[in-house]
């Protein structure tokens, strides 16, 4: 739970509600309130409840095949019994609530554990943070996807760890992983830092989540459904056209390496570097008294932000960088560093400025083809880590020496 002394940023909540109401109204006026991704979940829930084919069936135009676990299909069943428009409306409200709560939790985590309750203008910071992700957020809302809900669950899991509630922290994390297994890389800092209660709770719940559907469809069908799910994920990962992953950036812009093995090589290199970075943090914590909670927060949110650059997935997954954006805005609002603010604005314009409405269809497609979103996301992550290590950590050490 958030501390009762925490001041709720009501103006941010009002601003976000207005933003969401405007988006909802425009989509309905333009007859675009269709939620293509949610339509897949809705159709899959109806299919599994009625014993029909779940995988390999096109539930929505485009890439509208169900790619998630059997359990998640059952989880959407309560919405699937509603008329589709009403179900979309409920889903829109759930995403909207997740947006507000995620912003509040992220701000609270950084304010409490990184900036020692010195954050200025929280309402302005969170409202500007919404503007920084507007394009991705509109796409998320239009598709009815669940990335913001998953980001909220990841924040709750981290907050549980920071509060020492390690078993409880494993519950939201298990829900995240049964939904999108490639997020399993967030376990790396937990394993290296020996948060075994959280990891074991997550593992036990994942096993339970795999077994639960058998109570409704039988053991044999449950095994068959999970095999189909695995094959579907492999097909989707190999065939999804993304120009924003690190391997695509190298392949498309430099033509150095054309083998599909490149993505696995890059993934191995990045994760190895990430593990070495965590080990470096841990050494500093032992030798110089660096703050473990601060380091864990940045390790957690940094690898989450990099996920769409490591795995082939939709562009709305770049919403996962929102916590780092909030972190940088907090620092910049607190310090009013003009030079760093200019760099931040430039990166965010690259990260969130690719709109066909603003740039025209041809230029927008060109920016997408060169992977500008992926490049800007890498820059955003590295810039956040630069600010943390060269500014925030340094100030923390100076304060410790002064005491």
N, C-alpha and C positions, 0 to 999 in steps of 0.2 A: 504494500500500500504506500501511496505517496504521503509524506509527512503532513500532519494537519496544519503545520505552520506554513506550508507551501501556498503561495498566493496564486490562485487560478487565473490564467490570462484570459479574462472574459472578452476583452476587445478582439483578441485573436480568434476566439470562438465565434464571435459575431461576424467578423470579417470572413472567416472560412464558410460559415453558413450562407452568407450572401453570395459568395463565390459559387458554392455548390447549387444554390437555388437558381442562379443565373445560368449555369451550365445545364442544369436539368431543363429549364424552360426553353433554352435555345435548341437543345436536342429534340424536344417534343414538338416545337414549332416547325423544325426542319424535318420531322419524321425520321430522326436518326437515333431514337431511343430504342435500340434493338439489342444491345449487349451480346455481341457475337460469341464471346468466350463463355459467358454465363449460359447462353443457349446450349452449349455443349454439356455443361454440368447438369442443366435442367433435363436435357434429353437422355443423358446417361443415367440419371437417377430413375427416370421412368422406365428405361430399358432394363436395368438390373432388378427393379422391383417387380417387373412383369415377366422376368425370365428370358428376355430377348438378348440379342448379341450386344455386347458392351464395347468391345474393341474392334477397330477396323470399319466402323460405321460412321458415315459423315453426318454429324448432327447439326452442323452449321456450315455455310459456304466458306471456301478458302481452306484453311488448315483446321477445319472444325472436327477433328477426330479426338476422341477422349484419350488422354495420355496420363491419367492419374490413377491412383490406387483404387481397388474395389471398395475399400472402406469409405473413401471420399464420395463415391457415387451414392452410397447409402446415406452419407451425412447430408447430402443435398435433397434427400427425399422429402422432408417437410416443406421445402419451397416448391418442389415439383408438383405437389397436389393443388397448388394455387394456380389461378389463371396466369398465363405467362407475363402479361404486363404487370400484374400485382406482384408477382415473384421478382421481376426486375426492379420494381420500386423498393421492395424490401431489401434486395441486394444493394441497391444504390445507397440506402440509408445505412446499411452495415459498413459499407466502404467509407462513407462519410464519417461515421463515428470513429472508425479506425484511423482516419486521417487526423482528426482532432486529438484523439488520445495518443497517437504516436508522437505528434509534435510536442504535446505536454510532457510525455514521459522522457523523450530525448532531451528536451531542455532541462528537465529536473535532474536527469542523470549527469549531464555535463555541469550544471550549476552546482550540484552537491559534491561530486567526486573529482571534478577537474578544476573548476573555477572557484571553489570554496565559497559558494553563495554570494558572489560579487557581480552576478549578471545584471546588466543595466538594460532597460527597455525590452523586457521579454515579449510584450505584445507586438512591438515593431519587428523584432527579430524573427518571430515565428510567421508573421504576415509576409515579410520579405522572403522568408524561406519558401512559403507557398508560391509566391510569384516566380521564384527560381526554378520550380519544377512544374510550372503550369502546363506546358505542352505534354509532358509525360503523364501528368495527373489527368488531364482531359482524355487522353488515350486510355488510361486505366479505367476511368469511369465509363467511357463509351463502350469498352469491351466487357465491362463487368468482371474484370479479373480480380484475383485475390492477393496480389503482391503487397498492397498496403496492409492488409490484414496479417499476412505473414510477417511483415516488418514489425508490426505491433507485437506479435507473439515473440519475435526475437528480442525485442526490447524488454518484454516482461521476463524472459528467461535470463537475460543479462542482469536485470535489476534484482531478480531472485538470488543470483550468485553474489552480487555485491552486498546484499542484505544477509548473506550467510544461510539462505534457505535453499540449500543445494538440491534436495529432493524435489521440492516444488518447482524449481527452475527447470527440471527435466521434463515436466508435463507440457508446457507450450512448445519446447524444443522438439519433442516427439511428434507433436501435431504438425509442425513445420516440415519435418523430415519425411513423414508419411505422405505429405502433400507434394513436396518437390525434393526428391532424394539428393539432387546435386548440391543442395545446401549443406550436405554432410561435412563439408570442409570447415564449417564453423566449430566442429568438434576438436579441431587441431589445437587451438590454445587451451581448451579444457583438458585435453589429454596431457599436453606438455606441462601444464600447471597443476596437474594431479587433482582435478576436480572430479574424482571418480564417482562420487555419489550422484552427481548430475548426469554423467555419462552412462552409468549403469541404469539409472532410472529411465533415461531416454531409450536405452537398448531394450529394457524389459517391456516398456510400453509399445515400442515398435513391433516386438514379437507378438504382443497381445493384439495390436491393431491388425496384424496379418492374419491372426486366427479368428477374430471376431466375425468376419463375413461367413465363416463356415457354419455358424449357428443358424444362418438364414438360408444358405444355398447348399450346404453340405461340404464335407472335407474335400471330396474329389473336385467339385466345381470351384472351390476356393483356390486349390492348387492350380487348376487350369487357368483361372482368371489372373492369378499372379504371374504365371508364365507368359500369358498374353500381354500383361502390363509391361513386363521386362522387355519383351520383343518390341513392343510399341515404342518404349523409351529409346531403345537402341536405334530403331529406324528414324525416329524424330531427330535424335542427336546427330545422326550421320547425314540426314537429308535436309535439315533446316537451313535456309539461306540467310546467314548473318554476315554482314560486312564489318561488324564492330568488335569481333573477338580479336585477341592478339594474333592468332594464327592467320586470320583473314587480313589483318592490317599488313602483315609481312608478305603474305602471298599476293595480295592485290596491288600493293604499292611498290614492292621491291622484286617480286618474282624470284626470290631466292630458293624457295623450296615448294614443291607442288604436291608432295605426298600427304595423305591424310594423317600420317604419323606426326606431322608438325604440331597439331593441337595437343597431342599427348606429351610431346617433348616440352612444349612451352608450359603446359600445366605442371609438369614435374619440376621444371626450373623455378617457376614462380612459387610453388608450394614449398620447395626446398629453401628458397630465399626467405620465405615467410617464416618458416620454422627457425631458421638461423636468427632472424630478427627477434622472434620471441625469446630465444635463448639469450640473445644480447640484452634484452630487457630484463630478464631474470638475473643475469649476472650483475647488472647495474643495481637492481633492487637489493642484492646481497651486499655489494661492495660500497655503494654510495647512498643507500637508503632511498632510492627512487620509489615513487608511489606505485604499488602493485595494482591497485584499483584503476588508477589513471591509465596505466599501460594496457591493462586488459580491455578497457573500454575502447581505446584506439585500435588495438589489435582486432577486436571483434567487429567494429564498424568498418574498418578498412578492408577486411577480407570479404565482408558482405557487399561492400561497394564494388569490389572487383569481380564479383560473380558473373555479370553479363559480359565481361571481357574475357572470361575463361571458358564459358560454356555458350553454345549456340542457342540463343533464346530470343524472345520478343523484346522490342525496345523499351516497353514499359517496365521491364525489370531494372532499368537504370534508376528507377525511383529508390532503389536500395542505397543510393548515395546521399539520400536526404539527410541522415544524421550527420554526415561529415559537413554538409552545407550549413546546417544549423551550428555545428561546432565553430566553423570559420566565421560565420556571422557574429556569433557571441564574442569571439576574440576581436574582430574588427570593430564592432560597436563599442567594446570596452576600451580599446587602445586608440581608435581613430587613426590607424596607420595608413596614410594615404597611398604609399607605394604598394603595399600589399593589397589594399582595397582595389586598386586599378588592375592588378594581376588577377584578383578574384573575379572581378566583373568580366574581364576578357575571357576567362575560362568558362564562366557560367553562360556567357553569350554563345560560346561554341557548344556547350552542353545542352542548352535549352532553346537555342535560337533557330533550329532547323524546322521551320514551318512553311509549307507550300503556300499558305495564305500570305505570309510575310515576304518570302523570297521568290515565289513563283515555282511552278511545278518542276521545271527543268533544272534550275539551280538547286532546289531541294533534293532532287534525285541524285544530282552530282555529288552533293555533300554526303549523302547517305552512302553512295558507292565507294567513296574514299575512306569511309569509316570515321567521319569526323566526331561522331558521338562517342565511339570507343576511345579515340585519341583524347578527347576532352575529359572523359571519365578517368582515364589513367592520370592525366595531369591534375585533375581535381583531387584524386586520392593522394598523390605524391605531395601536392601543395599542402593538404591538410596535415600530413605527417611532418612536413617541413615546419609548419607553424607550431605544431605540437612539440617537436624535439628542440627547435632552435629558439622558441619564444616562451611557450607555456611551461615546459619542463625547466628551463633556465630560470624563469621567474620563481618557480616553486623552490628551486635550490637556493636562490638568493634569500627568499623569505625564511627558509629553514636555517640558513647561516645567521640571519639577523636575529632569530630567536635565541 
